């Protein structure tokens, strides 16, 4: 963007009013902007509708009677997105099974992960941003490479380690892998680097130690980054499916996505699609509400970290 502005500025400074070719070029630069705006706006609107349609269908299907869920799909009828009858029977039926317990487990695991993960990741980010020690760049490189490795690639060997440690079928097995999140460390470190070093130097003169500087100076200034990192940690745990499937076999410890998949797997035994849509709606609406509530902080966190 800055390059474009500079280019425009050079054009304006170097333009000769008497030169028709420059005026033509100027008009040529302005005109495409207006054209692009009117072309991109409909594309953006259509893209939004394209992504919103499945969500609307899920919401509508969750609140309509089971007999109407697939009724208007073939032939396709506009009423597929407009419920004629409202019903909460699917939500009521869902409460009779293991789903409420699974949602509670997901909330508990995600909540503890956010609290513990923010403490661990903030301490790691502070060390990588504000403390000079041998091999700091190497450690930071390892952290960056760590979050680039897909978790699914290490899930099986990590599950065997948890089995050897006797941690299977426990909340610890669900929580521990999510606490050390490399992407959260990276985002927090980038934010900490923008904090003036004079603040920590002045605190050191007053006798403050690293932990005091972290919790009294850095963390109060890093609220947007903490919110952004917290959302990353929450979503990571909230949508986890493969890892809970590997380390949890106790029905009382199953999380929401696993129980929802088990409902879908009972299709040939007379499953209720309304319950699946209702469960999907519940699992989707909770992170959406959190994201909308903290959207401003999350956007500032992403902008400060430089993550695209």
Buried (B, 14 or more C-beta within 10 A) or exposed (E): EEEEEEEEEEEEEEBEEEEEEBEEEBEEBEEEEEEEEEEEEEEEEEEEEEEEEEBEBBBBBBBBBBEBBEBBEEEEEEEBBEBEEEBEBBBEBBEEBBBBBBBEBBBBBBBBBBEBBBEBBBBBBBBBBBEEEEEEEEBBEEBBEBBEEEBEEEBEEBBEEBEEEEBBBBBBBBBBBBBBBBBBBBBBBBBBBEBEEEBBEEBEEEEBEBEBBBBEBBBEBBEBBBBBBBBBBBBBBBBBBBBBBBBBEEEEBBBBBBBBBBBEEEEEEEBBBBBBBBBBBBBBBBBEEBEEEBEEBBEBBBEBBEEE
